C-alpha cells in the first residue's frame, strides 16, 4: 500500500488522465441518459437498456484497467509514464485481456451459481440452512475466487500470456496468498464504500439522484488509479516472492534507467 501511494503521489496527473480518457464515454452516456440511468424502475422496465449499459460499463472498466496497468508498470519499473505508449500497448492487448477476464468471470460465476442452485433447492424444501450457511458460503466463494484470479490482466499485459495461461498463472501466484490479497486491497474497498455512502447520502438529501450518480462516476474516475496501482504492485510483489522475478532486468529491457519503487 505504501508503494502504491508513493506511485500515485508521483504520477497522479498522468494516471487520472488515463482514467478519465478511458472512462469518458461512460460518463458522457450517464450525463446524456441521466434520468433513465438514475431510475431503477425505468431500468428494470427496459432490461435490454440495462444490459447494454452494464456491458458498456464493464468494457470501459476493463479498458481503463488495461491502460492504467501498463502505465503503472512503466512508472514502477522505469520511473517514467508515457500515456501514448500505455494506450498503444493496451490497445494491442485489449481483446486478449477481455477474453481472459471473460473466462475469469465465467469461472467465478459458474462455481458461485452451484452454491446458489443448491441454496434454491434447499429453500424450496424450506431448509433454514440456506440463510445460516449457504448464503455466507456463496459470498465467501465469490470473494475467494475473485481474489485468486486477480492477476489475469497483469499476466497478459506484462508477461504476454494468453487468456487461459493468464488464469492459470494467477492461480499459481495467488496460492496460499488469499489473505494477503484481501488485506492489500481492503483499504481500497473501504475507500470505495465510503465514497458510495457519501454519494448516496448526497443524492438523498442535497442533490438529485441523477446528479449524485454523475458525481459518483466522476469520483470513481479519480480514485480508480489507486485500485490499479494496488493490484499491479501486489502482482509484482508476488512475482518476486514466488518466482524470484528480477525487476532490474525487466527495467533494462524496457529501456529504463531509474530504480523502481520498493515492492508493496
Buried (B, 14 or more C-beta within 10 A) or exposed (E): BEBBBBBBEBBBEBBBBBBBBBBEBBBEBBEEBBEBBBBEEBBEEEEEBBEEBEEEBBBBBBBBBBBBBBBBBBBBBBBBBBBEBBBEBBEEBBEBBBBBBBBBBEBBEEBBEEBBEBBEEBBEEEBEEBEEBBBEBBEEBBBBBBBBBBBBBBBBBBBEBBBEBBBEBBBEBBEEBBEBBBEBBEBBEEEBEEBEEBBBEBBEEEBEBBBBBBBBBEBBBBBBBBBBBBBBBBBBBBBBEBEEBEBEEBBEEBEBEEEBBEBB
